[in-house]
């Protein structure tokens, strides 16, 4: 009986430790700029530009609006990272 109770206690302890450790990841420093995401956003806008604009005119309004939204996100993230070169090129 004692061994069975001891095993349950260990399982509960291990489970509690897992929960605590997984909770710590939520407290991790998220202030580090995600330059990879910024590069992906810039690449997406660059690749899809011909699908939205031709000869200086918008040919696909939905695609164009999506590109504007991604550009806004990119500028916001670059401003938070104080990446002035990215900000000027994204604008």
Secondary structure, 3 states (H helix, E strand, C coil): CHHHHHHHHHHHHHHHHHHHHHHHHHHCCCCCCCHHHHHHHHHHHHHHHHHHEECCEECCHHHHHHHHHHHHHHHHHHHHHCCHHHHHHHC
